[in-house]
């Protein structure tokens, strides 16, 4: 974990227009607590990519969420995020901490004679979620405030490419005080 050098990033949250308006009016972001969330519990953002956030909201249009809410009119909200004490999955020290957390979680499951969760596919990651949530719950203060990870997905950008169509950086904010402000972004097509 580390305090980032840059400090602030722009994050974009895909949601329904009614939720976007509530957030812009000052309502707090809600944590996603699905057992398959990639970065564990937190308020999720696409780093520096409003178009990707909008495409996510559009992909979820019409699907009821676990909380019963449905996106009927896709929208996004921008946020200025201070990464604070960040568990950054693009750095070796953070990856080492996560690996150690996995070992601890595996040992607990072994003692309890329980099976560890398994990742299902690139979108549903119960094992990764369990490891990150275990790490957060088991660590002493100060706990990490944000988790940042890069995810390579979506298939080849062009034939033979190692660059993937939907590669992105996501941030899960665990400490909502890291959200310094929200704004209404404009999306321009590439």
WOLINVEN-V330208 format. One record per residue. PHI is phi in whole degrees, -180 to 180 (NA if undefined). Layout:
BEGIN
[[PHI] [PHI]]
END
This chain:
BEGIN
[[NA] [-157] [-85] [-69] [-72] [-74] [82] [-108] [-134] [-99] [-121] [-129] [-115] [-84] [-164] [-80] [-57] [-64] [-69] [-58] [-64] [-64] [-65] [-65] [-86] [112] [-65] [-75] [-70] [-93] [-75] [-86] [-128] [-64] [-74] [-117] [-62] [-57] [-108] [81] [-67] [158] [-87] [-97] [-140] [-93] [-75] [56] [-144] [-64] [-65] [-65] [-63] [-67] [-63] [-64] [-61] [-66] [-65] [-88] [-55] [86] [-92] [-71] [-85] [-59] [-82] [92] [-81] [-126] [-80] [-105] [-132] [-58] [-152] [-137] [-127] [-95] [-140] [-92] [-118] [-89] [-64] [53] [-82] [-110] [-86] [-102] [-71] [-97] [-121] [-63] [-59] [-67] [-64] [-64] [-63] [-66] [-62] [-64] [-64] [-58] [-59] [-65] [-65] [-63] [-64] [-61] [-65] [-65] [-61] [-81] [55] [-112] [-84] [-65] [-61] [-123] [-70] [-91] [-161] [-70] [-101] [-112] [-127] [-59] [-66] [-59] [-61] [-62] [-64] [-68] [-67] [-62] [-56] [-62] [-69] [-92] [-86] [-76] [-71] [-80] [-88] [-65] [-98] [-140] [-126] [-129] [-144] [-102] [-125] [-99] [-157] [106] [85] [-56] [-69] [-152] [-55] [85] [-77] [-95] [-78] [-101] [-62] [-121] [-62] [-158] [-112] [-115] [-128] [-110] [-95] [-95] [-110] [-63] [-69] [-74] [-83] [-83] [180] [-124] [-151] [-93] [-83] [-107] [-109] [-115] [-67] [-67]]
END
